Amino acid sequence: MHLDTEHPKPERAYREFNLDRPGNIIFVGHHLSTGTQVRCLIRTITLAGALLEVSPNLEMPSHFFLEILGIHDEIGATVVKREAELVTISFNMLINPEFLHHVLRLNFET
């Protein structure tokens, strides 16, 4: 797989990759504190966002950080749509194509 790391074309920014990798939703509290975390399953990912599976009883915050299991970077995210346990999110800024490549490669290796 080759991703243009300098200038991703719009169609590449929204190209969906199956991930099915555990992650954490990190709630943003007072003064940007990050105390509460809940598990999720990241079903698909793009440079611009992801599809998460969460407990249908979970009250999702509108804005949060997403952590992908095995990668300790946190990605700022916003809820776009929710249908029961499936939550579509957009990242607050496009993630780096090299970072996405690393996430996909890590998933392939495990």
N, C-alpha and C positions, 0 to 999 in steps of 0.2 A: 504494500500500500504506500502511495506517495501523497503527501500533503504539501501544498505550496506554503512554506513557512513564512514567506514575506508578505504576500498579498493574496489571502484566500478569496476566491471568487464567491459571489453570493450563493451559488448553488452548492458550493463546497461547505460553506458556513452552516448550511441547513441539512447536509447529508447526515442521515441518521445511522448510527452504529449500535448494534445490539451489545449490551454490556452485561446485564444481569449480575451486578456486583453490589455487595452490601455497602452502605454508607451511613453517615450520621447527619441528621438535621440539627444544627446548632442554633438554638434560639438566641436572639440578640436582646439583651436586657438593658437596664438603666446604665447610662454612660458606656454603651457598647460592651457590657460584660457578657460573657458567654458561659452561663452556668448549666442550663438545661440542654440535654442532648437526647434525641430519640433515633432509633434505628430506622432505616428505610432500605429498599432495594432499588437500585438504579437500573431500570429496564433498558433504556436507550439514552444515548448522549450525542450531542452535536457540538460544534464550536459555540453555538448560541444558547443552548439549554439542554434540558433532559426531561425524561419521563420517569417519575418515581412511583413506587408502590409503597403505601403506608397503611397503617391500621385505619379502617374506616371511622373509628371513634376518635382519632387524633385531631385536635383542633390545631390546624396549621397556621403559623404566623404568616403574614403577607410577605415579610422580608426575613431572610435567615442566611446562615452560611451552610454550605454543603461540603462535607468531607467525604472523600472516596476512600474506602477501607484500603489500607496499604500505602496511601499517599497522604502526607500530613499537611498539605496545603488546603486552605479553606477557600471556597468559591462563593462570593456574594451572589444571592439568587432572590428572585421574586416569583410568587405564584401567579400563573397566567390563568389556569383553569383547573378545576377539580371535579372529578366524577367518581364518587364513592372512594375506592382505595387508590385510584390513579390520579396523580397530580402532575400537571404539565408546568414546568418552570422555565424561566429565562434567566440566563446569567446576566449580572449587572453590566458586564462587558464581555465581548468575545474572548474565549479562552485562547491561549496560544496554541497554534496547530502542533507544535512540538510537544506541548503538555498533553494534548489529546492523543497523540501518537504514543507517548509514554504510557498513558492510561490503558490504551488498547493493547499495547505490547505486554504490559504487566498482566492484563486479564488473560491473554493468550498463553502466557508462560505458566499460569497457575491452574 
